[in-house]
Amino acid sequence: MNIYLKLGSKGELVKKLQKALNLAADGIFGPLTEERVKNFQQSKGLKADGIVGAATWAKLFPSVFKKSKRKINEIIVHCSATPEGKSFTTDDITVWHKQRGFTTIGYHYVIYLDGSLHLGRDVDIVGAHCKGHNSNSIGVCYIGGVDKKGKKPKDTRTPEQKEALLSLLKDLKKMYPGVRILSHCYYEKGKACPSFNATEEYKDI
């Protein structure tokens, strides 16, 4: 499920958003929907940017973007280790992870190339993304992380992914005060994942 919506977004989730805001549900995120979102955000003390990210969903639909019942002290950032510019989905990752013996996708959130944010494993369920650190962490993954030939680690994040990842991490920080944001390779030294230094890049969030 894409939980990152903004001007120009379309689909059933936009209709759900519009119904919650008492608008005609045409499924198109236009200027009127954006204006209503900004008004809602302002009324809830959120940044009134008209973008429906994690914090706004949490106010509108707590069941869609919810706070974990587990004690969370780490947000661990990953890449999917897939070739630059090639699209993959949560369904693809679920297949890969099941082939490795997991019950389902190991990450809790996945960011696609277009910056859309998608739900993975339920946050109340312990993830399967960082050995020895799953119990009290949230796993966030962006699609990419390897060059176009699929051989060398590379920071392949699109501008949209960078924007969405920063927004998500800020929202998670608010949801879990005091949480640390770390690269997967911070714990597993032999890995390049997430192909950039997330620990350093997000240390001041």
C-alpha positions, 0 to 999 in steps of 0.5 A, spaced: 500 500 500 502 506 498 502 511 504 505 517 500 500 521 496 501 528 494 498 533 488 498 528 482 497 522 485 491 517 483 487 511 485 483 508 491 487 510 496 486 517 494 479 516 494 479 513 501 483 520 503 478 524 500 472 521 503 476 522 510 476 529 508 469 530 506 471 531 499 468 528 492 472 521 492 474 522 484 481 518 486 485 524 483 489 528 488 488 535 485 488 542 488 482 542 492 484 535 495 491 539 497 488 545 500 484 540 504 490 536 506 493 542 508 487 545 512 487 538 516 495 538 517 494 545 520 489 543 525 493 537 527 499 541 528 503 538 523 507 541 517 502 544 512 505 542 506 499 538 503 503 531 502 500 525 505 506 522 509 506 518 515 505 523 520 498 525 516 496 518 515 497 517 523 492 522 524 487 520 519 488 512 519 492 510 525 491 503 523 494 504 516 500 508 519 501 506 526 506 506 532 509 499 534 507 495 540 514 493 541 519 497 544 523 501 538 530 504 539 533 503 532 531 504 525 535 500 520 536 503 513 537 498 507 537 497 500 534 492 496 541 491 492 537 491 485 540 494 479 540 502 478 533 504 475 530 498 475 523 497 479 521 492 484 515 492 489 514 489 496 511 483 492 518 481 489 521 482 496 516 478 499 518 472 494 525 473 495 525 473 502 520 467 502 525 463 498 530 465 504 525 461 509 522 468 512 514 468 513 514 474 509 517 480 507 523 482 512 522 490 512 517 494 515 517 500 509 519 500 502 520 506 498 520 505 490 523 509 485 518 514 484 518 516 492 512 512 493 512 509 500 509 502 501 508 498 507 511 491 508 511 487 515 506 489 520 510 494 525 508 490 531 511 483 528 519 483 529 522 484 522 527 480 519 532 485 516 538 485 521 541 479 525 541 480 532 537 487 532 530 485 529 527 485 536 527 492 537 528 495 530 524 498 524 527 496 517 526 501 512 528 499 505 529 503 498 529 500 491 536 500 488 543 500 491 547 497 486 549 499 479 546 498 472 550 492 471 548 489 478 555 488 480 557 494 484 554 498 490 552 505 488 548 510 492 542 510 486 537 513 490 532 518 486 531 525 488 524 522 490 527 517 494 531 521 498 525 526 499 521 520 501 526 517 506 528 523 509 520 525 510 519 517 513 525 518 518 523 524 521 516 522 522 519 515 525 523 519 529 517 523 532 513 517 533 519 513 537 523 519 541 530 517 542 531 512 536 537 511 533 537 511 525 543 506 522 545 503 516 545 496 515 552 495 514 553 499 521 552 492 524 554 487 518 561 490 517 561 485 510 555 488 507 555 495 503 547 496 504 544 501 504 550 503 499 551 510 502 552 512 510 545 513 513 548 513 520 552 519 518 547 522 513 541 522 518 545 523 525 542 530 526 534 528 525 
